[in-house]
């Protein structure tokens, strides 16, 4: 390359341009370079290393060597030093010149780097609370495990789920829910040390990593957290009360890597939640007879769904005045090859707790609608089908979509579908329930309130 022409051209468009010799001494520098580095004296005869962040000198040396060997320019990002002390990010290019000389050109990358740092921050932190998110939490757990391993320290991980938050969020709106979450985050941070990590994992789930905390002192911290969250929260005009369920794991006793340690803590949190509000448990690989039975039954349910073991039985509904068949109620039944007939009293509650009810419920609704349509086409005009709706189904965000999809795919008219919903489910969130019932009624779907007036 023509070194003189290239220098003149790049001097006009860059923030910094300098020719250096084999020893890294600046022999020529553009006029903007001095202003960019905020120096009072000219640059020639100065070593370029004086203006590069020491930690980045290796990058510069490697780029210069590659430029020499390849005969082509090398690009990299590093930090120059304004006033010899203030780092500023630059896009840097090193061009090889004859006689073992080099042209160094740099463009201010501060704005780009700030945007990059901002994007990294947003991708690793919760936007509402500013706490680390799940990705950063996993990284912190791994780093803490390495530190604990080297120093033979104890390490505790807590997974915490708020009890009652979703009801508040549904009843009072997302604005109140968001303010409550921010208040919870502040209280949690005050319960631990500045060196500990508090992260927000999901809407109502938090996690904490505590170095040097083991079995002998974790209970004190857990009780401090539970007590802090039991105190009333004041959000606007509302006085709110929530509780929490906590699961705890200890390193290395309950897991030797981040994934296992977190999964065990989360599973323990769900076990604590099953005992009621404001409970906590330390992980144990020993389960009691009832838990072992539930795990076994849950596993069998997954296999049963895949193997088509669940069926619908239909209980006819007659008109009491005419004795005419008017419809049928769909009842789910499970016949397992090893267990035989499994009572709905056993598998329905377990399906609710495990989330399998979403799969089973959608299948039952779709199958019942198809069956009703077939019976209508066989001559049972105005025949309707009644389907029970579980609490877990009713609170699904896609509940209405699921209803409409089943009707559209089967061809059954909305007026020939009746949904049985218990009073207790509706009273969990009257405002949301009312909105859903209004939309179902407008679509023509019939509603039957089960257990009305019983308080259940």
C-alpha positions as CSV (number, residue, x, y, z in Angstrom):
1,X,0.0,0.0,0.0
2,X,1.1,3.6,-0.6
3,X,1.8,4.6,3.0
4,X,1.7,8.3,2.5
5,X,-1.5,8.4,0.6
6,X,-3.2,5.9,2.9
7,X,-2.2,7.9,6.0
8,X,-3.6,11.1,4.5
9,X,-6.9,9.4,3.6
10,X,-7.4,7.6,6.9
11,X,-6.4,10.7,8.9
12,X,-9.3,12.5,7.4
13,X,-12.0,9.9,8.3
14,X,-10.7,8.4,11.5
15,X,-10.5,9.5,15.2
16,X,-6.9,8.3,15.5
17,X,-4.2,7.5,12.9
18,X,-0.5,7.0,13.6
19,X,2.5,5.4,11.9
20,X,4.7,3.4,14.3
21,X,8.1,1.6,13.8
22,X,9.0,-1.9,14.8
23,X,9.6,-0.8,18.4
24,X,6.1,0.7,18.6
25,X,7.2,4.3,18.7
26,X,4.9,6.8,17.0
27,X,6.7,8.5,14.1
28,X,3.7,10.4,12.6
29,X,0.2,11.1,13.9
30,X,-2.9,12.8,12.5
31,X,-4.1,16.1,13.9
32,X,-7.4,14.5,15.3
33,X,-5.4,11.9,17.2
34,X,-4.1,14.4,19.8
35,X,-7.6,15.8,20.3
36,X,-9.1,12.4,20.5
37,X,-6.7,11.3,23.3
38,X,-7.1,14.7,25.0
39,X,-3.4,15.4,25.2
40,X,-1.7,18.8,25.3
41,X,1.5,17.7,23.5
42,X,2.0,16.1,20.1
43,X,2.3,12.3,19.8
44,X,5.5,11.6,17.7
45,X,8.3,9.9,19.6
46,X,5.8,8.5,22.2
47,X,5.4,4.7,22.5
48,X,1.9,3.7,21.4
49,X,1.7,1.4,24.4
50,X,1.3,4.6,26.5
51,X,-2.2,5.0,25.0
52,X,-3.4,1.4,25.1
53,X,-5.1,-0.2,28.1
54,X,-2.4,-2.6,29.5
55,X,-4.8,-5.6,29.5
56,X,-5.3,-5.0,25.7
57,X,-1.7,-4.8,24.7
58,X,-1.6,-8.5,24.0
59,X,-4.4,-8.0,21.4
60,X,-2.5,-5.2,19.8
61,X,0.8,-7.2,19.7
62,X,-1.0,-10.2,18.1
63,X,-2.7,-8.0,15.5
64,X,0.6,-6.4,14.6
65,X,2.3,-9.8,14.2
66,X,-0.5,-11.2,12.1
67,X,-0.4,-8.1,9.9
68,X,3.3,-8.6,9.4
69,X,3.0,-12.3,8.5
70,X,-0.1,-12.0,6.3
71,X,0.6,-8.7,4.7
72,X,-3.0,-7.6,5.2
73,X,-4.8,-5.4,7.8
74,X,-6.0,-6.8,11.1
75,X,-9.1,-5.6,12.9
76,X,-9.9,-5.9,16.6
77,X,-11.6,-4.0,19.5
78,X,-9.6,-2.6,22.4
79,X,-9.4,0.3,24.8
80,X,-7.3,3.4,24.1
81,X,-6.4,5.7,27.1
82,X,-7.4,9.3,27.0
83,X,-5.1,11.5,29.0
84,X,-3.2,8.3,29.5
85,X,-5.6,7.0,32.1
86,X,-9.3,7.1,30.9
87,X,-10.2,4.0,28.8
88,X,-12.3,4.5,25.7
89,X,-13.4,1.7,23.4
90,X,-12.2,1.8,19.8
91,X,-12.4,-0.2,16.6
92,X,-8.7,-0.6,15.8
93,X,-7.0,-1.5,12.5
94,X,-3.4,-2.3,12.0
95,X,-2.0,-2.1,8.4
96,X,1.5,-3.4,7.5
97,X,3.9,-0.9,5.9
98,X,7.3,-1.4,4.3
99,X,10.4,-1.4,6.4
100,X,8.6,-3.1,9.4
101,X,6.4,-0.2,10.0
102,X,2.7,-0.1,10.7
103,X,-0.3,2.2,10.3
104,X,-2.6,2.2,13.3
105,X,-6.1,3.5,12.8
106,X,-8.9,3.7,15.4
107,X,-12.6,4.8,15.4
108,X,-14.4,5.8,18.6
109,X,-16.7,2.8,19.5
110,X,-18.0,4.1,22.8
111,X,-21.6,4.5,21.7
112,X,-21.6,1.0,20.0
113,X,-20.0,-0.6,23.1
114,X,-22.5,1.1,25.4
115,X,-25.4,-0.3,23.3
116,X,-23.8,-3.7,23.3
117,X,-23.3,-3.6,27.1
118,X,-26.9,-2.4,27.4
119,X,-28.2,-5.4,25.3
120,X,-26.1,-7.8,27.4
121,X,-27.5,-6.3,30.5
122,X,-31.1,-6.6,29.3
123,X,-30.6,-10.2,28.2
124,X,-29.2,-11.2,31.6
125,X,-31.2,-9.1,34.0
126,X,-34.9,-8.9,34.9
127,X,-36.3,-5.7,33.4
128,X,-38.7,-5.0,36.3
129,X,-36.5,-5.5,39.3
130,X,-33.0,-5.2,37.8
131,X,-32.1,-8.5,39.5
132,X,-30.1,-11.2,37.6
133,X,-32.3,-13.4,35.4
134,X,-32.1,-17.2,34.9
135,X,-29.2,-17.1,32.5
136,X,-27.0,-15.0,34.7
137,X,-28.2,-17.0,37.8
138,X,-26.9,-20.2,36.2
139,X,-23.6,-18.6,35.5
140,X,-23.3,-17.3,39.1
141,X,-24.2,-20.7,40.5
142,X,-21.4,-22.3,38.4
143,X,-18.9,-19.6,39.4
144,X,-19.8,-20.0,43.1
145,X,-19.4,-23.8,42.8
146,X,-15.9,-23.3,41.5
147,X,-15.1,-20.9,44.3
148,X,-16.6,-23.2,46.9
149,X,-14.6,-26.1,45.5
150,X,-11.3,-24.3,45.6
151,X,-11.8,-22.9,49.1
152,X,-13.7,-25.9,50.4
153,X,-16.6,-23.5,51.4
154,X,-20.2,-24.4,51.9
155,X,-22.7,-23.1,49.5
156,X,-26.5,-22.8,49.7
157,X,-29.1,-22.3,46.9
158,X,-32.7,-21.2,47.6
159,X,-35.6,-21.4,45.1
160,X,-38.6,-19.4,46.3
161,X,-42.1,-19.2,44.9
162,X,-44.6,-16.6,46.1
163,X,-48.0,-17.9,47.3
164,X,-50.9,-15.6,46.4
165,X,-49.1,-13.3,43.9
166,X,-51.0,-14.5,40.8
167,X,-54.4,-13.9,42.4
168,X,-53.4,-10.3,43.3
169,X,-52.1,-9.8,39.8
170,X,-55.3,-11.0,38.3
171,X,-57.6,-9.2,40.6
172,X,-55.8,-5.8,41.0
173,X,-54.0,-5.7,37.6
174,X,-50.4,-5.9,36.4
175,X,-49.4,-2.4,37.6
176,X,-50.1,-3.4,41.2
177,X,-48.5,-6.8,40.6
178,X,-45.4,-5.2,39.2
179,X,-45.0,-2.9,42.2
180,X,-45.5,-5.8,44.6
181,X,-42.7,-7.8,42.8
182,X,-40.3,-4.8,43.1
183,X,-41.1,-4.6,46.8
184,X,-40.5,-8.3,47.3
185,X,-37.2,-8.0,45.5
186,X,-36.1,-5.2,47.8
187,X,-37.0,-7.2,50.9
188,X,-35.2,-10.3,49.7
189,X,-32.0,-8.3,49.1
190,X,-32.2,-7.0,52.6
191,X,-32.4,-10.5,54.0
192,X,-29.0,-11.5,52.5
193,X,-25.5,-10.0,52.2
194,X,-24.4,-7.7,49.4
195,X,-22.1,-10.5,48.2
196,X,-25.0,-12.9,47.8
197,X,-27.0,-13.2,44.6
198,X,-30.7,-12.6,44.5
199,X,-32.3,-13.4,41.1
200,X,-35.8,-13.3,39.6
201,X,-36.3,-16.5,37.7
202,X,-40.0,-16.1,36.5
203,X,-43.1,-14.1,37.3
204,X,-43.4,-15.3,40.9
205,X,-40.2,-17.2,41.4
206,X,-36.9,-16.0,42.9
207,X,-33.6,-17.7,43.7
208,X,-30.7,-16.9,46.1
209,X,-27.1,-18.1,46.2
210,X,-25.2,-17.8,49.4
211,X,-21.5,-18.6,49.8
212,X,-20.3,-19.9,53.2
213,X,-23.9,-20.8,54.3
214,X,-24.4,-24.4,55.2
215,X,-26.8,-26.7,57.0
216,X,-26.0,-25.1,60.4
217,X,-27.1,-21.6,59.5
218,X,-29.4,-21.8,56.6
219,X,-32.5,-22.2,58.8
220,X,-31.9,-18.8,60.3
221,X,-31.8,-17.1,56.9
222,X,-34.9,-19.0,55.6
223,X,-36.9,-17.9,58.6
224,X,-35.8,-14.4,58.2
225,X,-37.0,-14.4,54.5
226,X,-40.3,-16.0,55.5
227,X,-40.9,-13.4,58.2
228,X,-40.0,-10.5,55.9
229,X,-42.5,-11.6,53.3
230,X,-45.2,-12.2,55.8
231,X,-45.2,-8.5,56.7
232,X,-47.9,-6.5,54.9
233,X,-47.0,-4.8,51.6
234,X,-48.4,-1.4,50.9
235,X,-48.9,-0.8,47.2
236,X,-50.8,2.4,46.4
237,X,-54.2,2.2,48.2
238,X,-53.8,-1.6,48.7
239,X,-52.6,-3.5,51.7
240,X,-51.4,-6.8,50.4
241,X,-50.4,-10.1,52.1
242,X,-48.5,-12.9,50.5
243,X,-46.5,-15.9,51.6
244,X,-43.8,-18.1,50.1
245,X,-42.6,-21.6,49.7
246,X,-38.9,-22.3,49.7
247,X,-36.7,-25.2,48.6
248,X,-33.0,-25.4,49.7
249,X,-30.0,-27.3,48.3
250,X,-26.5,-27.4,49.7
251,X,-23.3,-27.9,47.7
252,X,-21.8,-30.4,47.3
253,X,-24.3,-32.6,49.2
254,X,-27.2,-32.1,46.9
255,X,-25.5,-31.5,43.5
256,X,-22.1,-31.0,42.0
257,X,-23.1,-28.8,39.2
258,X,-25.4,-25.8,38.6
259,X,-28.2,-27.7,36.8
260,X,-28.5,-30.5,39.3
261,X,-28.3,-28.1,42.3
262,X,-31.0,-25.8,40.9
263,X,-33.4,-28.6,39.8
264,X,-33.2,-30.3,43.2
265,X,-33.9,-26.9,44.9
266,X,-36.9,-26.3,42.6
267,X,-38.3,-29.8,43.2
268,X,-37.9,-29.3,46.9
269,X,-39.8,-26.0,46.6
270,X,-42.7,-27.7,45.0
271,X,-42.7,-30.3,47.8
272,X,-42.8,-27.5,50.4
273,X,-45.6,-25.8,48.4
274,X,-47.7,-29.0,48.6
275,X,-47.6,-28.7,52.4
276,X,-49.3,-25.3,52.3
277,X,-48.2,-21.7,52.5
278,X,-45.1,-20.5,54.3
279,X,-43.3,-23.8,54.3
280,X,-39.7,-24.6,53.5
281,X,-37.7,-27.8,53.0
282,X,-34.1,-28.9,52.5
283,X,-33.6,-31.3,49.7
284,X,-33.7,-35.0,50.4
285,X,-33.4,-37.9,48.0
286,X,-35.5,-39.9,50.4
287,X,-39.3,-39.6,49.7
288,X,-42.1,-40.8,52.0
289,X,-44.5,-43.5,51.0
290,X,-47.1,-41.0,49.7
291,X,-44.6,-39.1,47.6
292,X,-43.2,-42.3,46.2
293,X,-46.7,-43.5,45.3
294,X,-47.5,-40.1,43.6
295,X,-44.3,-40.2,41.6
296,X,-45.0,-43.7,40.5
297,X,-48.6,-42.9,39.5
298,X,-47.5,-39.7,37.7
299,X,-45.0,-41.7,35.7
300,X,-47.7,-44.2,34.8
301,X,-50.0,-41.4,33.8
302,X,-47.4,-40.1,31.2
303,X,-47.2,-43.6,29.8
304,X,-51.0,-44.0,29.9
305,X,-51.4,-40.8,27.8
306,X,-48.9,-42.1,25.2
307,X,-50.5,-45.5,25.1
308,X,-54.1,-44.3,24.9
309,X,-55.2,-45.9,28.2
310,X,-57.5,-43.0,29.0
311,X,-61.1,-43.2,27.8
312,X,-64.3,-41.2,28.1
313,X,-67.5,-42.9,29.4
314,X,-70.8,-41.1,28.8
315,X,-73.6,-40.9,31.4
316,X,-76.9,-40.2,29.7
317,X,-79.0,-37.2,30.6
318,X,-82.8,-37.5,30.3
319,X,-85.6,-35.0,30.5
320,X,-87.5,-35.6,33.7
321,X,-90.8,-34.6,32.1
322,X,-90.7,-36.5,28.9
323,X,-88.1,-39.1,29.6
324,X,-86.4,-38.2,26.3
325,X,-82.6,-38.5,26.0
326,X,-81.3,-34.9,25.8
327,X,-77.5,-35.3,26.3
328,X,-74.7,-37.0,28.1
329,X,-72.0,-36.1,30.6
330,X,-68.4,-37.1,29.6
331,X,-66.5,-38.8,32.4
332,X,-62.8,-39.6,32.2
333,X,-61.7,-43.1,33.1
334,X,-58.3,-44.8,33.3
335,X,-57.7,-48.5,32.8
336,X,-54.0,-49.3,33.4
337,X,-52.6,-52.7,32.4
338,X,-50.7,-53.1,35.6
339,X,-52.9,-51.2,38.1
340,X,-56.3,-52.0,36.6
341,X,-59.0,-49.4,37.1
342,X,-57.6,-46.3,38.7
343,X,-60.2,-44.1,40.5
344,X,-60.6,-40.5,39.2
345,X,-60.4,-39.5,42.9
346,X,-56.7,-40.5,42.7
347,X,-55.5,-39.5,39.3
348,X,-57.5,-36.2,38.8
349,X,-55.9,-34.4,41.8
350,X,-52.5,-35.7,40.8
351,X,-53.0,-34.5,37.2
352,X,-54.0,-31.1,38.6
353,X,-50.8,-30.8,40.6
354,X,-48.5,-32.1,37.9
355,X,-50.0,-30.1,35.1
356,X,-51.0,-33.2,33.1
357,X,-54.6,-32.0,33.4
358,X,-53.9,-29.5,30.6
359,X,-53.2,-32.4,28.2
360,X,-56.0,-34.7,29.5
361,X,-58.5,-31.8,29.7
362,X,-57.9,-30.7,26.1
363,X,-58.1,-34.3,24.9
364,X,-61.4,-34.9,26.8
365,X,-63.0,-31.7,25.5
366,X,-62.0,-32.4,21.9
367,X,-63.1,-36.1,22.0
368,X,-66.4,-35.3,23.7
369,X,-67.3,-32.7,21.0
370,X,-66.4,-35.1,18.2
371,X,-68.6,-37.8,19.8
372,X,-71.5,-35.5,20.3
373,X,-71.3,-34.4,16.7
374,X,-71.3,-38.1,15.6
375,X,-74.4,-38.8,17.6
376,X,-76.2,-35.8,16.2
377,X,-75.4,-37.0,12.7
378,X,-76.7,-40.4,13.6
379,X,-80.1,-38.9,14.4
380,X,-79.9,-37.4,17.9
381,X,-80.8,-33.9,17.0
382,X,-80.2,-31.1,19.6
383,X,-78.1,-33.6,21.6
384,X,-75.7,-31.8,23.9
385,X,-72.5,-32.9,25.7
386,X,-71.5,-31.9,29.2
387,X,-67.8,-31.6,30.0
388,X,-66.3,-30.9,33.4
389,X,-63.7,-28.2,33.6
390,X,-60.9,-28.5,36.1
391,X,-59.5,-25.6,38.2
392,X,-56.2,-25.8,36.4
393,X,-57.9,-25.7,33.0
394,X,-60.1,-22.7,33.8
395,X,-57.1,-20.5,34.8
396,X,-55.2,-21.3,31.6
397,X,-54.6,-18.2,29.4
398,X,-55.6,-20.2,26.3
399,X,-58.8,-21.6,27.9
400,X,-61.2,-19.8,25.6
401,X,-59.0,-20.6,22.6
402,X,-59.1,-24.3,23.5
403,X,-62.9,-24.2,23.7
404,X,-63.3,-22.5,20.3
405,X,-60.8,-24.9,18.7
406,X,-62.6,-28.0,19.9
407,X,-65.9,-26.6,18.5
408,X,-64.4,-25.5,15.2
409,X,-62.6,-28.8,14.6
410,X,-65.5,-31.0,15.5
411,X,-68.2,-28.9,13.9
412,X,-70.3,-29.0,17.1
413,X,-72.4,-25.9,17.6
414,X,-71.6,-23.9,20.8
415,X,-75.2,-24.3,22.0
416,X,-74.7,-28.1,22.1
417,X,-71.7,-27.8,24.6
418,X,-72.2,-27.5,28.3
419,X,-69.3,-26.8,30.6
420,X,-69.5,-27.8,34.3
421,X,-67.5,-25.5,36.5
422,X,-67.4,-25.6,40.3
423,X,-68.4,-22.6,42.3
424,X,-65.1,-22.6,44.1
425,X,-63.2,-22.2,40.9
426,X,-65.2,-19.2,39.9
427,X,-64.8,-17.5,43.3
428,X,-61.0,-17.8,43.2
429,X,-61.0,-14.8,40.9
430,X,-64.5,-13.4,40.4
431,X,-63.4,-10.6,38.1
432,X,-61.6,-12.8,35.6
433,X,-64.2,-15.6,36.0
434,X,-67.0,-13.1,35.1
435,X,-65.1,-12.0,32.0
436,X,-64.6,-15.6,30.8
437,X,-68.2,-16.6,31.5
438,X,-69.5,-13.5,29.6
439,X,-67.4,-14.5,26.6
440,X,-68.6,-18.1,26.7
441,X,-72.2,-17.0,27.1
442,X,-71.8,-14.6,24.1
443,X,-70.5,-17.5,22.0
444,X,-73.5,-19.6,22.9
445,X,-71.8,-22.1,25.2
446,X,-73.9,-23.3,28.1
447,X,-72.6,-23.1,31.7
448,X,-73.5,-25.3,34.7
449,X,-72.3,-24.2,38.1
450,X,-71.4,-27.4,40.1
451,X,-71.5,-27.6,43.9
452,X,-73.4,-24.2,43.9
453,X,-73.9,-22.9,47.5
454,X,-71.7,-25.6,49.1
455,X,-68.7,-23.3,49.6
456,X,-66.4,-25.7,47.8
